[in-house]
């Protein structure tokens, strides 16, 4: 990567702009988007990846949130550094067998900011796709940054995105902003599979009762507000909000059940999109 965008960024060490994808064997690419930050998008990405892996699927995560990468921490890989073989990046693999590539693997430490302009951010996402030895995967999940900017446009146009999962909280403000991302997906012909509702309720840490947090959608559900199917819902939980990383084996059963349900609905939605495309 060059600094044509006016910043002092350099390419990821050992990988040149001239390299091309070699033997990419990814069956399905799923984008996870939100339109708005702070709604648990990366958590949804990791839980979906873990649930698919638990179902025997070969899964990878491309962390496209270049300026706010949280995937390394959530997958338990924040203390590791990225490697390459001279021509391709080598994904790191966490304890659930999920392959991960993130910009945080290629900076001095995880707190180092990536101060790049739009074109260079987009170039990094293309590089993570084309210049990574992903091997054979059933699913590659792409954790997109919030918003409807350069990175999203590049990802939708450059990656063979089979479907999008939208993460959103059931608030009027959020649904209005997230609807922009949904409409953008339609403009670039990226199929929207459905919405994963996040933090719509609070799970009491003492009694386990689920308490609704919002009633600002005038009686409508988040799926009705956005006009897309509901794939799953995840209440706010103290232990998850405070967790440094998500370990599938250590998660509460009701949470893994919800994540598994999300995986089932996502696969069904993908199958439906594939049939319509034939």
C-alpha positions in Angstrom: 0.0 0.0 0.0 1.2 3.5 -0.7 0.7 6.9 0.8 -1.1 8.4 -2.2 -4.0 9.5 0.1 -1.7 12.0 1.8 -0.9 10.0 5.1 2.3 8.4 6.2 1.0 4.9 6.2 3.1 2.0 4.7 2.2 -1.4 3.4 1.8 -4.4 5.6 5.4 -5.8 5.9 6.3 -8.4 3.3 3.3 -7.9 1.1 3.4 -5.9 -2.0 0.7 -4.2 -4.1 1.4 -6.5 -7.0 0.4 -9.7 -5.2 -2.9 -11.3 -6.2 -5.2 -13.8 -4.5 -3.9 -17.4 -4.9 -6.2 -20.3 -4.5 -8.9 -18.5 -2.5 -11.5 -21.2 -1.7 -14.2 -19.4 0.2 -17.6 -20.7 -0.4 -19.7 -17.9 1.2 -18.8 -14.4 2.3 -21.1 -12.8 4.9 -20.8 -9.1 5.7 -21.9 -7.9 9.2 -22.9 -4.2 9.1 -24.5 -1.8 11.5 -24.7 1.7 10.0 -24.1 3.0 13.6 -21.4 2.2 16.0 -21.8 0.9 19.5 -24.5 -1.6 18.8 -22.5 -4.8 19.3 -21.7 -5.5 15.7 -18.3 -7.1 16.3 -19.8 -9.2 19.1 -22.5 -10.4 16.7 -19.7 -11.2 14.2 -17.7 -13.3 16.7 -20.8 -15.1 18.1 -22.0 -16.0 14.6 -18.5 -17.2 13.6 -18.3 -19.3 16.8 -21.7 -20.8 16.3 -21.0 -21.7 12.7 -17.6 -23.3 13.8 -19.4 -25.2 16.5 -21.7 -26.6 13.8 -18.6 -28.0 12.0 -18.2 -25.2 9.5 -14.8 -23.8 8.5 -14.9 -20.2 9.3 -12.8 -17.1 9.0 -13.2 -13.4 10.0 -11.8 -10.5 8.0 -11.7 -7.5 10.3 -12.6 -4.6 7.9 -13.1 -2.1 10.8 -9.6 -0.8 10.2 -9.7 2.2 12.5 -11.6 0.4 15.3 -10.5 -3.2 15.2 -12.0 -5.2 18.1 -12.0 -8.7 16.6 -8.6 -9.7 17.8 -9.5 -9.1 21.5 -12.9 -10.7 21.1 -11.4 -13.8 19.5 -8.6 -14.1 22.1 -5.8 -13.2 19.7 -4.9 -9.6 20.8 -1.5 -10.6 22.0 -0.4 -12.2 18.8 1.4 -10.7 15.8 0.6 -11.3 12.2 2.8 -13.3 9.8 3.3 -13.7 6.1 5.1 -16.0 3.7 6.5 -13.2 1.6 3.6 -13.1 -0.8 0.5 -13.7 1.4 -0.7 -12.9 4.8 -1.2 -15.9 7.1 -4.3 -15.7 9.3 -4.1 -16.3 13.0 -6.3 -19.2 14.3 -8.0 -19.0 17.7 -9.0 -21.8 20.0 -12.3 -22.4 18.1 -10.4 -22.9 14.9 -11.5 -19.5 13.4 -9.0 -17.9 11.0 -8.6 -14.1 11.6 -6.9 -11.2 9.9 -6.9 -7.7 11.4 -4.9 -4.6 11.1 -4.1 -4.9 14.8 -1.9 -7.9 14.0 0.4 -5.5 12.0 0.8 -2.5 14.2 3.3 -2.0 17.1 0.7 -2.5 19.8 -3.1 -2.7 19.8 -3.5 0.9 21.0 -1.6 2.3 18.0 -4.1 4.4 16.0 -4.5 3.8 12.3 -4.7 7.4 10.9 -5.5 6.7 7.3 -7.8 8.4 4.8 -10.6 6.6 2.9 -8.7 5.3 -0.1 -6.0 3.6 2.0 -8.6 2.1 4.3 -10.3 0.6 1.3 -7.0 -0.7 -0.1 -6.3 -2.5 3.2 -9.7 -4.3 3.0 -8.9 -5.4 -0.6 -5.5 -6.5 0.5 -6.9 -8.6 3.4 -9.1 -10.4 0.9 -6.8 -10.8 -2.1 -3.5 -11.3 -0.3 -4.4 -13.6 2.5 -4.0 -17.4 2.4 -7.5 -18.1 3.7 -7.4 -21.7 2.5 -10.7 -23.6 2.3 -13.5 -21.9 4.2 -17.2 -22.5 4.3 -17.8 -18.9 5.5 -15.7 -15.8 5.7 -17.4 -13.2 7.9 -16.4 -9.5 7.2 -16.8 -7.2 10.2 -17.4 -3.9 8.4 -17.0 -0.5 10.1 -20.2 1.4 10.9 -21.5 3.9 8.4 -21.9 4.0 4.6 -18.5 5.2 3.4 -15.5 4.1 1.3 -14.8 0.9 3.1 -18.3 -0.4 2.7 -18.5 0.6 -1.0 -15.1 -1.1 -1.7 -16.1 -4.2 0.3 -19.5 -4.6 -1.5 -17.9 -4.1 -4.9 -14.6 -5.9 -4.5 -15.6 -8.9 -2.3 -18.1 -11.5 -3.4 -20.5 -10.7 -0.6 -23.3 -13.4 -0.6 -25.4 -11.7 2.1 -25.4 -9.1 4.9 -26.4 -9.5 8.6 -27.4 -6.2 10.1 -26.8 -5.5 13.8 -29.1 -3.0 15.5 -30.7 -1.9 18.7 -34.4 -1.3 18.8 -34.3 2.5 19.0 -35.8 5.1 16.6 -32.5 6.9 16.2 -30.6 3.7 15.6 -33.2 2.3 13.2 -33.2 5.5 11.2 -29.4 5.4 10.8 -29.2 1.7 10.2 -31.8 1.9 7.5 -29.3 4.0 5.6 -27.0 1.0 5.5 -29.8 -1.3 4.5 -30.7 1.0 1.6 -27.1 1.3 0.6 -26.8 -2.4 0.4 -29.8 -2.4 -2.0 -28.1 0.2 -4.2 -25.0 -2.0 -4.7 -27.0 -5.3 -5.0 -25.7 -6.8 -1.7 -28.5 -9.1 -0.4 -29.6 -8.3 3.2 -30.3 -11.5 5.0 -31.8 -9.9 8.1 -31.2 -8.2 11.4 -29.6 -9.4 14.6 -31.3 -7.4 17.4 -28.8 -6.4 20.1 -29.3 -4.9 23.6 -33.1 -4.6 23.2 -33.5 -6.0 26.7 -31.5 -6.4 29.9 -30.8 -9.9 31.4 -30.8 -9.4 35.1 -27.5 -10.9 36.6 -29.3 -11.9 39.8 -32.6 -13.4 38.8 -32.2 -13.9 35.0 -35.4 -12.0 34.2 -35.3 -10.3 30.8 -36.4 -6.7 31.0 -37.1 -4.6 27.8 -34.9 -1.5 27.6 -36.6 0.5 24.8 -40.1 1.2 23.7 -39.2 4.0 21.2 -40.3 2.3 18.0 -44.0 3.2 18.5 -45.0 -0.4 19.0 -43.2 -1.8 16.0 -40.3 -4.4 16.1 -36.9 -3.7 14.8 -37.5 -6.0 11.9 -40.6 -4.1 11.0 -38.9 -0.8 11.3 -36.1 -1.9 9.0 -38.2 -4.0 6.7 -36.0 -7.1 6.9 -36.4 -10.5 8.7 -35.3 -11.0 12.3 -32.4 -13.5 12.5 -31.8 -13.5 16.2 -31.8 -11.3 19.4 -29.2 -10.8 22.1 -30.1 -9.1 25.4 -27.6 -6.9 27.2 -25.6 -9.0 29.6 -23.1 -7.6 32.2 -20.7 -10.5 31.8 -20.5 -10.1 28.0 -20.3 -6.3 28.1 -17.3 -6.5 30.5 -15.6 -9.5 28.8 -12.2 -8.9 27.2 -12.8 -11.9 25.0 -15.5 -14.3 24.1 -14.6 -18.0 24.6 -17.3 -20.3 23.2 -16.8 -23.0 25.8 -17.2 -20.4 28.7 -20.3 -18.7 27.4 -23.7 -19.2 29.1 -25.8 -21.9 27.4 -28.7 -19.5 26.8 -26.3 -17.3 24.9 -24.7 -20.1 22.8 -28.3 -21.2 22.1 -29.1 -17.7 20.8 -26.0 -17.7 18.7 -26.7 -21.1 17.3 -30.2 -19.9 16.3 -28.6 -16.9 14.6 -26.3 -19.3 12.6 -29.3 -21.5 11.6 -31.4 -18.5 10.4 -28.4 -17.0 8.6 -27.7 -20.3 6.7 -31.4 -20.6 5.8 -31.4 -17.0 4.6 -28.3 -17.6 2.5 -29.8 -20.7 1.0 -32.9 -18.7 0.1 -30.8 -16.0 -1.6 -28.8 -18.6 -3.5 -32.1 -20.2 -4.8 -33.4 -16.8 -6.0 -30.1 -16.1 -7.7 -30.3 -19.2 -9.9 
